[in-house]
Amino acid sequence: MNPGTNQIEALLSDESFLKYCGGDEQEKLYWESQLQQNPALSKQAEQARKLYELVKAELVDVPAETERFRTYIQEYISANGRHYENQPPVIHMPVRRKVWMWTAVAILGFMLGAGGYLLYLDKPATGTARPAQQKGQLNNDVAPGGNKAVLTLADGSQIVLDSADNGTLSQQGNVKVIKLNSGQLSYQQTAKPVTAVLYNTVSTPRGGQYKIMLADGTVVWLNAASSIRYPAAFAGNERRVAITGEAYFEVVRNAAMPFKVDVQGMEIAVLGTHFNVNSYDDEPSIRTTLIEGAVSIKQQAAVAFMKPGEQVQVTKAGEMKTIPHANVEAAIAWKNGLFQFNHTSLDEVLRQLVRWYDVEVEFQGKSPTQRFGGEIPMDSDLSEVLKILNYSRVKFSIEHKKIIIRS
């Protein structure tokens, strides 16, 4: 037995860990803290949790090596009752890479209603060709989004960035606006003092993202259907910008000029830090996730001071909530070119697909309640994403840039 299997057995024989798997809030706080401090343990804990879910769902095909673990879990469930009985199932999706190299012996459970199965994905030999398209593939395919944005200058004139030539695009006061060879927009300030504050705006459509370097060196990634308004050069005692939609910031530290972000009446203040803000109108709350550094969130009279790994959620009613151990990877997955789902509702999955593929959605029948887990590269065609989602009992098709959902 390898050390990893020993560790999984130790976890599944620990009542505290089983309570954590079952949703006990107190144990959740404890174990999330422990796993964050011990990355080596985190991998075994994730496999142990998946085995717990499989046994809880009364699955039969548990691998022989882990068959004895069933006893620990079944005894605990029998003694304490089934947890989350009324919760919708979670469909864990396989990860499809463009190079079609599967992770060696990755365990992914597909929770399909009351049943399901355990799938082992073995890494093929080097050079394995991409599988042929399956019969009955989705028609009317939609390509993924890409680098698309419009720059609006201080005088109101606009430049379509994805079709603009590389090089200097404009002169805004004492700042050159340059499109680099990488496609990134960059503001380069001369040594002259700022004589007038000129505001520019970069807006992305659905199906677009863009990367901007502001005059102070701060780098901003804009997600689809988003915008940022900012001065071409910063002046005074603060650096203030405003966003809609979603943006990831890597702010250059300057204690003399704090960096502030206005988001729908909320203010985020930082000195130098990395954080993500999701403020789409169709999301239930504005979510600010801190990766490193420190920020403060001000919403009317309420103020929250964040630490790395935390997420602050502000609802449309103005209520503020801090999540102490947020899923940081999921929050910034889009910046790294991934859809990442973690017990994610179908509605939230579809909102992301609508923004990235610039499509509409139509339900035929009741709205499904399944939740999804896994990650998919964002450079996949829409049909690839939907074929993976089709592992659930929900069926998807594409008709004239519209996703049709049949439950």
Protein Blocks (a to p, Z undefined) as FASTA:
>chain_A
ZZklmmmmmmmmpmklmmmmnopaklmmmmmmmmmmmmmlmmmmmmmmmmmmmmmnopab
lcfklmmmmmmmmmmmmmnopehklpccddddddddfklpacehiacdddehjbccdddd
ddddehiacddddehiaehiacddddddddddfkopacdfklpcedjfbdehjaccdddf
kopacddddfbdcfbdcdddddddehiacddddfkopacdddehiaddddfbdghjbdcd
ddehjadddddddfklccdddeehiacddfbdcddddfbfkbcbdcdddfbhcddddehj
bccdddehiacdddfkopacddfbacfklmmmmmnopacdehiafklmmmmmmmmnopad
ddedjddfbdceddddfkbcfklmmmmmmmpmbdcddeehiacddZZ
